[in-house]
Amino acid sequence: MIKLWDVVNAWGTPRFNDIIKTALERMGVEQLPLQQALSFSNIALDTNIKALPLSCIETDNSIIVKVSIFYTGLTSGCQCADDLSPVDEQNEYCEIQLTIQKISAETMIRLLAD
């Protein structure tokens, strides 16, 4: 389970958006549902992840944050000599929702549908 203590501690401060942005941009495809959100490629890359917090609400027990994620993916082919698959990175986009427990900092990350 991911624990975002820095984010919980920053809640209600002017630094909150910067802290959550930094925390998400340091995560990789193992922690963020980027592979599942691919639209133009078939392999999500850990490089160039950019996060943009969209909205935040507080409940009694948690902080719920909706975030845009901009990242890149790659289309891989069969690696054959005559494979004409493009090797360029493709821009990808998704929106996720984080539900962060205020007491434990345990964070559930869910991919939002289009």
C-alpha positions in Angstrom: 0.0 0.0 0.0 1.3 3.4 -0.9 1.6 5.9 2.0 1.7 9.6 1.2 2.7 11.2 4.5 4.1 14.3 2.9 0.8 14.9 1.1 -1.3 14.4 4.3 1.0 16.8 6.2 0.7 19.4 3.4 -3.1 19.3 3.4 -4.6 22.7 3.9 -1.3 24.5 3.1 -0.4 26.5 0.0 2.2 23.8 -0.8 -0.3 21.0 -1.1 -0.6 20.9 -5.0 3.2 21.1 -5.3 3.7 18.2 -2.8 1.2 15.9 -4.5 2.5 16.8 -7.9 6.1 15.9 -6.9 5.0 12.7 -5.2 3.1 11.4 -8.2 5.8 12.4 -10.7 8.3 10.3 -8.8 6.1 7.2 -9.0 6.4 4.8 -11.9 4.2 2.5 -13.9 4.2 0.0 -11.0 2.4 2.4 -8.7 0.3 4.4 -11.2 -2.3 2.8 -13.5 -0.6 4.2 -16.6 -0.4 0.9 -18.5 -4.1 0.4 -18.2 -4.8 4.0 -19.5 -2.8 3.7 -22.8 -4.6 5.0 -25.9 -1.9 5.4 -28.6 0.8 3.0 -27.6 1.2 -0.3 -25.8 4.0 0.2 -23.2 3.8 3.0 -20.6 7.1 4.7 -19.9 8.4 5.9 -16.5 10.0 9.0 -18.1 8.3 12.4 -18.4 5.4 11.8 -16.0 3.7 15.1 -15.3 0.9 15.5 -12.8 -1.7 18.3 -12.6 -4.1 18.3 -9.6 -7.6 19.2 -10.7 -9.7 19.1 -7.6 -9.5 18.2 -3.9 -12.2 17.4 -1.4 -12.0 16.4 2.2 -14.2 13.9 4.0 -14.1 13.0 7.7 -11.5 10.3 7.1 -9.8 11.1 3.8 -8.6 13.5 1.2 -9.8 12.8 -2.3 -7.8 14.3 -5.2 -8.5 14.1 -8.9 -5.3 14.5 -11.0 -4.5 14.7 -14.7 -1.4 12.6 -15.6 0.5 13.4 -18.8 3.1 10.7 -19.8 4.5 8.9 -22.7 4.2 5.4 -24.2 6.0 3.4 -26.8 4.6 1.0 -29.4 6.7 -2.1 -29.6 6.6 -4.5 -32.4 8.1 -7.9 -32.9 11.6 -6.6 -33.3 11.9 -8.3 -36.6 14.1 -6.8 -39.3 11.0 -6.1 -41.4 9.0 -4.7 -38.5 7.7 -1.3 -39.5 6.3 -0.4 -36.1 7.1 3.2 -35.1 9.7 3.6 -32.4 8.8 7.1 -31.4 7.3 7.9 -28.0 3.6 8.8 -28.0 2.0 11.3 -25.7 -0.6 9.8 -23.4 -3.1 11.2 -20.9 -5.3 9.9 -18.1 -7.1 11.1 -15.0 -6.8 9.3 -11.7 -8.4 9.7 -8.3 -6.4 9.3 -5.1 -8.2 8.6 -1.9 -5.7 9.3 0.9 -6.6 8.2 4.5 -5.8 11.2 6.8 -4.8 9.0 9.8 -2.6 6.4 8.1 -1.7 8.1 4.8 -2.6 4.9 3.0 -3.5 5.8 -0.6 -5.8 4.1 -3.1 -5.2 5.1 -6.7 -8.0 4.6 -9.2 -8.0 5.2 -12.9 -11.0 7.4 -13.9 -12.9 6.4 -17.1 -13.2 8.9 -19.9 
